[in-house]
Amino acid sequence: MKKLAIYGAGGMGRSVAWLAESLKDQWDLVCFIEDDPSFKGQTMHGIPVMDIASAALAFPDIAVVSSIGSPRDREASMVKVQAAGLSIGTLIHPETKMSRWVDIGKGTVICAGCTLTTEVRIGRNVQINLHCTIGHDTAYEDYATLAPGVHVNGHVHLGKRVYVGTGAVFVNGSEKNPIVIGDDTIIGAGAVVTRSLSGGTWGGVPAKPLRKRR
């Protein structure tokens, strides 16, 4: 059994701790890591909360997953993990259903109730929350994030740090004309994405620009 630390002690951090408990034959959760000094000396679910320097000193052999929801902040947290010389863990809930034609990068977290079909490529430190469905011939670049209940149909490509809100739906692309979502794009909760999008925040049915990136 490997020692595990979860970066982030907020609500998603506690959810990931529950996920880790479902994998207790693989992982021993020994601490949360928090940059916020107000957490100093606290425990969460009986597990100590530490800054990264203290965690690395106490548990030099831990693997770390980041529970931070913001893709940019999650990326920053993993830069700190690598700078501290710590390894990176991957958590996939045992109730996840997926074919053997799924490639998953290090640091990814997949929560309970998700289904991944075939020819799916998932990058590093991707976060797939509860009850998402992932269709065929799709790709999710590093730090892409799906909130609960997102449904992605076939031939869709999400760029780096894309954030998709709860209940959003992506219609089918095609092999010759996939739906491509550019890096750092935000898709609002409940949006229906029917075409390729890039930059800014999009929402509604069908998804329309809500705020353009500066």
C-alpha positions in Angstrom: 0.0 0.0 0.0 1.3 3.4 -1.0 1.1 6.6 1.1 -1.1 9.3 -0.4 -1.5 13.0 0.1 -4.3 15.1 -1.3 -3.5 18.7 -2.3 -6.4 20.8 -1.2 -8.5 20.4 2.0 -11.8 21.9 0.8 -15.0 20.2 -0.3 -13.5 18.5 -3.3 -10.5 17.4 -1.1 -12.9 15.7 1.2 -14.7 14.0 -1.7 -11.3 12.8 -3.0 -10.5 11.5 0.5 -13.7 9.4 0.2 -12.6 8.2 -3.2 -9.2 7.2 -1.7 -11.0 5.3 1.1 -12.7 3.2 -1.7 -9.1 2.3 -2.8 -7.8 1.5 0.7 -6.2 -1.7 -0.6 -4.0 0.5 -2.8 -3.6 3.8 -0.9 -3.1 5.0 2.7 -4.2 8.6 3.0 -1.7 10.2 5.4 -2.3 13.9 5.0 -3.9 16.8 3.2 -1.7 19.6 1.8 -2.8 23.2 2.0 -1.2 26.5 1.0 -3.8 28.5 3.1 -2.1 29.2 6.5 -5.5 29.2 8.3 -5.4 25.4 8.0 -2.2 25.1 10.0 -2.5 22.6 12.8 -6.0 21.4 11.7 -7.2 18.0 10.9 -9.8 17.0 8.3 -11.7 13.7 8.9 -9.0 13.0 11.4 -6.3 13.4 8.9 -3.6 16.1 9.5 -3.4 19.2 7.2 0.1 20.3 6.4 1.9 22.7 4.1 3.9 21.0 1.4 7.3 21.4 3.0 6.1 19.7 6.2 4.4 16.9 4.2 7.5 16.3 2.2 9.6 16.1 5.4 7.2 13.8 7.2 6.4 11.6 4.3 9.2 11.7 1.6 7.7 8.7 -0.2 4.2 10.0 -0.6 2.3 10.3 -3.9 0.2 13.4 -4.3 -3.1 14.0 -6.2 -4.6 17.5 -6.4 -8.2 18.0 -5.6 -8.3 21.7 -6.6 -11.1 22.5 -8.9 -9.6 25.4 -10.8 -7.5 24.0 -13.6 -4.9 26.8 -13.3 -4.6 26.5 -9.5 -4.4 22.7 -9.8 -1.6 23.2 -12.3 0.2 25.5 -9.9 -0.2 23.0 -7.1 1.4 20.2 -9.1 4.3 22.4 -10.1 5.0 22.7 -6.3 4.7 18.9 -5.9 7.3 18.3 -8.6 9.6 21.0 -7.1 9.4 19.2 -3.7 10.5 16.0 -5.4 7.3 14.1 -4.6 5.7 11.6 -6.9 2.2 11.8 -8.4 -0.7 9.5 -7.8 -3.7 8.5 -9.9 -7.1 7.7 -8.4 -9.8 5.9 -10.3 -13.0 4.9 -8.4 -13.6 1.1 -8.5 -17.1 1.7 -9.8 -15.7 3.4 -13.0 -16.7 1.5 -16.1 -14.2 1.7 -19.0 -12.9 -0.3 -21.9 -9.2 -1.4 -22.2 -8.9 1.2 -25.0 -8.6 4.1 -22.5 -5.3 5.8 -21.8 -5.1 7.8 -18.5 -2.3 10.1 -17.5 -0.7 10.5 -14.1 -2.4 12.6 -11.5 -5.9 12.1 -12.9 -8.8 11.7 -10.6 -12.0 9.9 -11.8 -14.9 9.8 -9.3 -17.7 7.3 -8.8 -20.2 6.5 -11.4 -18.3 7.5 -14.5 -18.3 5.6 -17.8 -15.5 5.8 -20.4 -16.1 3.9 -23.7 -13.3 3.4 -26.3 -10.4 5.3 -27.9 -10.3 7.8 -25.0 -7.1 9.7 -24.2 -6.8 11.5 -20.9 -3.8 13.7 -20.1 -2.1 14.4 -16.8 -3.9 15.8 -13.7 -7.3 15.7 -15.4 -10.3 15.8 -13.0 -13.5 13.9 -13.9 -16.2 14.3 -11.2 -19.2 12.2 -10.3 -21.4 10.4 -13.0 -19.8 11.7 -16.2 -20.0 9.8 -19.5 -17.1 9.9 -21.9 -17.8 8.9 -25.5 -15.6 7.3 -28.1 -12.7 9.0 -29.9 -12.3 11.8 -27.4 -9.3 13.5 -25.8 -8.8 15.5 -22.7 -5.6 17.5 -22.4 -3.7 18.2 -19.2 -5.7 19.7 -16.3 -9.0 19.5 -18.2 -11.9 19.4 -15.7 -15.4 17.9 -15.8 -17.8 18.9 -13.0 -20.5 16.3 -12.0 -22.8 14.9 -14.7 -21.1 16.1 -17.8 -21.8 14.0 -20.9 -19.4 14.0 -23.8 -20.3 12.3 -27.1 -17.9 11.0 -29.7 -15.1 12.9 -31.5 -14.7 15.7 -29.0 -11.3 17.2 -28.0 -10.9 19.3 -24.8 -7.7 21.5 -24.7 -5.5 22.2 -21.7 -7.2 23.6 -18.6 -10.7 23.5 -20.1 -13.3 23.7 -17.3 -16.8 22.2 -18.0 -19.6 23.0 -15.5 -22.1 20.6 -14.1 -24.5 18.9 -16.5 -23.0 20.3 -19.7 -23.5 18.2 -22.8 -21.3 17.9 -25.9 -23.0 16.6 -29.1 -21.2 14.3 -31.5 -18.4 15.6 -33.7 -17.1 13.4 -36.5 -13.8 11.9 -37.5 -13.4 14.6 -40.2 -14.9 17.4 -38.2 -14.3 16.8 -34.5 -15.6 19.3 -31.9 -12.4 21.0 -30.5 -12.5 23.2 -27.4 -9.5 25.5 -27.1 -7.2 25.8 -24.1 -8.5 27.6 -21.0 -12.1 27.7 -22.3 -14.9 27.6 -19.7 -18.2 25.9 -20.4 -21.0 26.9 -18.1 -23.2 24.5 -16.2 -26.0 23.0 -18.3 -24.6 24.3 -21.6 -25.0 22.3 -24.8 -21.9 22.5 -27.0 -22.7 21.9 -30.7 -19.5 23.2 -32.3 -15.9 24.0 -31.8 -15.2 26.8 -29.3 -12.1 28.7 -28.2 -11.4 31.0 -25.3 -13.7 32.9 -22.9 -16.8 31.6 -21.1 -19.7 29.9 -22.9 -23.1 28.9 -21.7 -26.7 28.2 -22.8 -28.5 26.0 -25.3 -26.7 26.0 -27.7 -23.6 27.4 -26.0 -22.9 31.1 -26.8 -20.2 33.4 -25.6 -20.8 34.9 -22.1 -17.5 36.6 -21.6 -14.5 36.8 -23.9 -11.0 36.2 -22.6 -8.9 39.4 -22.4 
